[in-house]
Amino acid sequence: MAKRSYNPRETAEIVAIQALSFVAGDPERLGQFLAETGIGPETLRSAAKDPGFLVGVLDFLLRDDAMTKAFSESSHLDPKIISNAREALGDPAWERDVP
């Protein structure tokens, strides 16, 4: 079986989409997020295709320790993975070879 290559940017996008799903899963969090971003619920799905929007999702999540912890626990992701995803999406030239 061929080993799949590791793409940090792709992994970061997956983490950000999981974070968006987490935010959307709670009406209060979603309302706060939509109010801050200025987008409507009807455009949420199309906005999720934009890497810049995904950076905003992770910024929203990471600025609140309790929310970061809740997402970390629900997704079984270490908070460092979440912050690394934010870093990878925030810099288009960012690359790192890490297993």
C-alpha positions in Angstrom: 0.0 0.0 0.0 1.4 3.4 -0.9 2.0 5.9 1.9 0.0 9.1 1.6 2.1 12.2 1.6 1.5 14.7 4.4 0.2 18.1 3.3 0.2 20.6 6.3 -2.0 23.1 4.5 -4.6 20.4 3.7 -4.5 19.2 7.3 -4.9 22.7 8.5 -8.0 23.2 6.3 -9.5 20.0 7.8 -8.9 21.3 11.3 -10.5 24.7 10.4 -13.5 23.0 8.9 -13.9 20.9 12.0 -13.7 24.1 14.1 -16.4 25.7 11.9 -18.6 22.8 12.5 -18.0 23.1 16.2 -18.9 26.8 16.2 -22.0 26.1 14.1 -23.1 23.4 16.4 -23.9 25.9 19.2 -26.4 28.6 18.5 -24.8 31.1 20.9 -21.3 30.6 19.5 -22.6 30.7 15.9 -24.5 33.9 16.5 -21.5 35.6 18.0 -19.3 34.4 15.1 -21.8 35.6 12.5 -22.2 39.0 14.2 -18.4 39.4 14.3 -17.8 38.4 10.7 -20.8 40.1 9.2 -21.7 37.1 7.1 -25.1 35.5 7.1 -25.9 31.9 7.8 -26.8 31.4 4.1 -23.3 32.2 3.0 -21.5 30.2 5.6 -21.0 27.1 3.4 -19.6 29.1 0.5 -17.4 31.2 2.8 -15.8 28.0 4.1 -14.1 27.4 0.8 -12.0 30.5 1.3 -8.7 29.9 3.2 -8.9 33.5 4.6 -12.3 32.7 6.1 -10.9 29.6 7.7 -8.1 31.6 9.3 -10.9 33.8 10.8 -12.6 30.7 12.2 -9.5 29.6 13.9 -8.8 33.1 15.2 -12.3 33.2 16.7 -11.8 29.9 18.4 -8.2 30.5 19.6 -8.9 33.8 21.2 -11.1 32.2 23.9 -9.3 29.6 26.0 -12.5 28.0 27.2 -13.8 27.6 23.6 -10.4 26.3 22.5 -10.4 23.7 25.3 -14.0 22.7 24.5 -13.1 22.2 20.8 -9.9 20.4 21.7 -11.9 18.0 23.9 -14.7 17.4 21.4 -12.4 16.9 18.4 -9.7 15.0 20.4 -7.1 17.4 19.0 -4.3 18.9 21.0 -4.6 22.7 21.3 -1.1 22.9 19.7 -2.5 21.2 16.5 -5.2 23.9 16.4 -2.7 26.8 16.7 -0.4 25.1 14.1 -3.3 24.9 11.7 -3.9 28.6 12.2 -0.2 29.3 11.5 -0.3 27.1 8.4 -3.4 28.7 6.9 -2.3 32.3 7.8 0.9 32.1 5.8 0.5 30.9 2.2 4.3 30.3 2.0 4.5 28.3 5.2 5.7 24.8 4.8 7.1 22.4 7.3 8.1 18.7 7.1 6.8 17.3 10.3 5.4 13.8 10.7 
